[in-house]
Amino acid sequence: MRAVFFAGVLALGTLSPARAQEVLLDQPLPAQDEPRPVFGSGLDLVNVTITVRNEQGRLVGNLKPEDFIVTEDGRPQTPVVFGSPEMLGGEVPLEDDNFAVNLGLLMDTSESMLKQLSLSQQAAARFLENIPRAKDLITVFFDQDIRISRYNSENQQGLYQRIMETKSSGYTALYDAITVYLSRVSDTRGRKVLVLLTDGEDTTSSTSISQLFEFVRASPVTIYPIAFSGSFTMGSNRAMSSRGVLTQLAEISGGAVFSPGASRDLTAAYAAILEELKAQYVLGYVSDNLKADGKFRRLKVAVRDKALRVRHRQGYAVPRKGD
């Protein structure tokens, strides 16, 4: 049976063709029309990445397949793929498409990030220095334009210099940048992890906030926003609204938000993300619902020990027949 990540197609609008430019290994390609996000078709295995913590907030990594209860729209499902922290936290072969890490790094380079650009650059560089070798790495630098690079595990030289040479200017196409990234990883397999460095405000995207949330719900990507204060006044409506967007992105996808206020906070932020990646479980099951109806299906993963807390993505959308 093919081990692939199942999600759905969303029949929503496309992005402005002038906005997204893709750069492959820092070699420019012509600008192209962005497809609407399509997260799989004809796939038969639903994979869910799971984080488990105890009442004290500590990660729990010693559970077995029989400890988990998986339901889809309230109906019990039978896992056929299981990856434990012992496996995922070690040196997983890159050829293992079920469990290898596919990393996305989105860096906000708009004018609102000017005062905290140096801190953002440090966060990006430190995270890349410490994350286990990724099978695939996509970087997205965005302001009102979106610049994409894709790297494999052996070809990431020059990325640190590019990060440190980044300048801040322009408006912010945050929602478009996330949507472009989701569409780029729709056909890849493995654990998909997106680290998002931004203040959370969007000023120029063609993608609406409601569309963005739908795209994220349909995608198997786990989002970890590293939230900066940007140019906001603490406690202002702008600050609270932007932070609310980042919090919801994390909740929908099964991730978590981190808020470094100074350079010394960065170590704790990326260490916490890396700790989670090493302590995650992956469960895969074949859905008992074979309808290609385009509907969203809600996932629920519980453990038999009721004292433990489980975090995972909320569900996925099924491709409609003919999409």
N, C-alpha and C positions, 0 to 999 in steps of 0.2 A: 504494500500500500504506500502510495506517495505521502510523504510527510510534508505538508504544505500549510501555509497560514491562510485561513478562510476569512474573508471579509466580503463586503458587498459593494455594489455600484450605486452611486448617487447621481441622480439625474438633475443636477443643479448647474448653474452657469459656469462658463469658462473664464479664464483669466485674460487680462489684456495682453495681446501678443507682443506689445512693445515693452512690457515690463520685465519679463524674465529672460535672462541671458545665461546660457550654460557654458561653463568653462571646464574642460576635462583635463585634469593634470596640469592646470594653469595654461593650457593652450586654447585660445578662444575659438568657439564655434559660432556660426551665424545664429542670430536670434531666431527663435522658432515659436510657433503657436503652442500655448500650454494646453494639454488635454485636461478635461475635467477628471477629477480623481476617480480611478477605477481600481478597486481593491480586490481583484481576483475574479475568476469565472470558472465554473466547472470544477471547483476544488472540493475535496471530500473530507478533509481533516481540519477541525477547529482546534487551534492551539491557544492556550491561555498561560501567560506568565504571572506567577503568584508570589507575593511577599507575605510572610507570616511573622507576627510578633506576639510576645507574651504580654501579660498585664503591666509589666514594667517597661514595655517598649523595646525590649531586646529581641533581636532576630532569632527565629527558631529554624534550625536547619536539619533536624533529625527525623522528620516525618517520612512515612512510607506511603505508597500509592493507596493502600486501604484506609489511610487516615482522612482522605479527602472525599467530599461529597459534591458532585458537579450536577447542576441542573441548568436547563435551557428553557426559558419561559415556564419554569416550574416543573418541568419533566426531568426525571433522573437520566443522566447520560453515563456511559461506560468508558472510562479512559483506556486508550490503547497505546499511548505514548506517555512516558514519564521520565523527566529529568530532575535529579535531586541536586541540592547544593554541593554535595560531595563531587558530583560530576561537573556541574556547571562552574563551580568555583575553582576548578583545577585547570590544567592545560588541555582544554577541549580541542581536538583536532579541527582545523579550519574546514576540513572537508565534511564535517558533520553539520549538515544544513539545518537540522532541527534546533541545535543549541548554540551555534556560533553567533557571536555578537556582531550585529550590523549597526554601526554608530552614526548618528547624525549630530552635527554641531552647527547650530544657527546662532550667528553673532549679529546683534543689532549695531549698525554703524551710523545711525541717523544722528541728527544734530542734538536731539534730546539726551543722547548718551555721552555728550562731549566731556562733561565733568567727571564721568566715571569710566571713560574709555580705558584708561590705564589699568584700572581694577578688573575690568572685563577681559582685557588682553591677558592679564596674569591668570585669571580663572581658566580661560581657554587653554593656555599653554600648560598650566599645571595639570589640568585634567588629562590632556593628551599624553603627558609624560607618565601618568600613573595608571591609565586604563589598560587592562590586558589587551594584547594584540587583537584588533578587530579584523574580521573577515573583509568588511567593506566599510569605508568611511566616506561620508558625504559632508562637505562643509558648505554652508550658505551664509554669505555676507550680504546684508540687506540694509538699505535705506529706502528711497523711493524706487530703486532698482534692485534686482535680485541677481546675485552672482554665485554660481554653483560650481563646485569642483568635486570630482569623485576620485578616490584613491583606493588602491588595494593594500593589502597588509605589508607589501614590500616597497611601496612607492609613495612615501609620505614625507620625503625630504623637501625642505623649503617651506613647509607649511607653517612652522614656528615663525620664520622670518616674515611671512606674509601676514600672520596675525599681528605681530608687533609693529608692522608698518602701516596698519590700517588707520585711516583718518575718519573723523565723524563729520557728516554733513547731510543735508537734505531731510525730506519727510520720511515717514515710517510706514512701510508696507508689510507689517508683521503678519497679518492674516493671510495675505497672498504668499508670503515666504513659507509659512508652515504648510499651506496647501500644496505649493509646488514641491516641497520636500516629500509630502505624503504620496504624491503621484509618482515621484521618482523611485520610491522603494516598494511600490505596490507589487512588483513581480519578484522581489527578493525573498529568500527564505531564511529563517533563523530568528533569533531574538532581536527585535528592532528597538533601539534606545535613542531618544532624541534629547540632547542637552541644549536648552534654549537660554541664551544670555541676552536679556532685554529688560527694559523698564515696564513692558506690558502695554504701552499705549500704541494705538494705530491711528494714522492720520490720512492715509491715501489709498488703502486697499480697495479693490473691486469686489473682493470676497466679504460678505457680511459676517458678523459675529455668529449669527444663528447657523449660517452655512458652514462656518469653520467648525463649530461644535458638532455638527452632523458628520463632517468629514472625519473628525477625530474619533467619534463613536464607532464609525465603520472600520477604522484602521486598527491593526494590532500593535501600533507603535506606542511605547511607554514614554511619556514626556516628563522630564525633570527640568522645570524652569529654575534658573538662577536669577532671582529678581533683584534688580537695582532700583534705587530711588529716582534715577534720572534727574530731570529738572523740576520735579514736583515739590510742592510744599508738603511736608509730612502732615497727614491727617486731612488733606484736601480731598474734594470729590474726585479729582483726576487721579490722585494717588490711590484712593480706595477702589475706584472703578478698574484701574489697570491691574492692581493686585488681585482683584476678584476674577478677572479674566484668566490670569496665570493659575490661580488656585483651581478654577473649574477645569482647565486643560489637564492639570495633574490628576484631579479626581476622576474625570472621565476615563483617562487612559491608564490609571493605576499607578501613577508616579507620585512625586512629592515636590514641594516648593522649598527652595533655600534662599536666604536673604543675607548675603554677606555685606556688612556695613564697612568693613575695612579689610586690608590685605590679610590680616591675621585670621579672618573668618573663612578665607578661601579653603584652607587646609581641611577644616571641619566639613565644609560643603562637599568637596569632591570625594573626601574619604567616606562620607555617608553614602553617596551614590555608589561608589565602588563596593562598599560593604553590602549594599542591597543586591547589586548584580551578582555577587558571589554567594548570596544566601537565597536566591530565587529558585522556585520550582517551575517546571514547564509541564503542563498536562495537555494531552491531545486526545480528542474524541471525534467519532463520526456521528453527526447529528442524526437523530431519528426522524427529523422533519425534512423530507426530500422536496418540499415545494420551492420552486424558484419564483417567489412572489415579490421579491424586492423589499420585504419587510425587515424591520429591526428586530433582532432576537436578544432578549436579556439574559445575561449569564450570571450565575451565582455559584461561587465556590465556597464551601464551608469545610471546617474540620470537626472531627468528632469531639475534640476537647473544646468545650464551649468557652473556656477562658481565653483562648487564643483569638487574635484579631487577624483577619485576612484582607489583603488588598489586591485588586486585579482590575482589568478593564471591564466596563459595564456591559458590553455586548458587541454585536457585529451586525452588519446589514448584508442580506443575501442578494446576490445578483438576480435581477428579474430576468425571466426567460427571454432570450433574444437580445439582451444587452451585451 
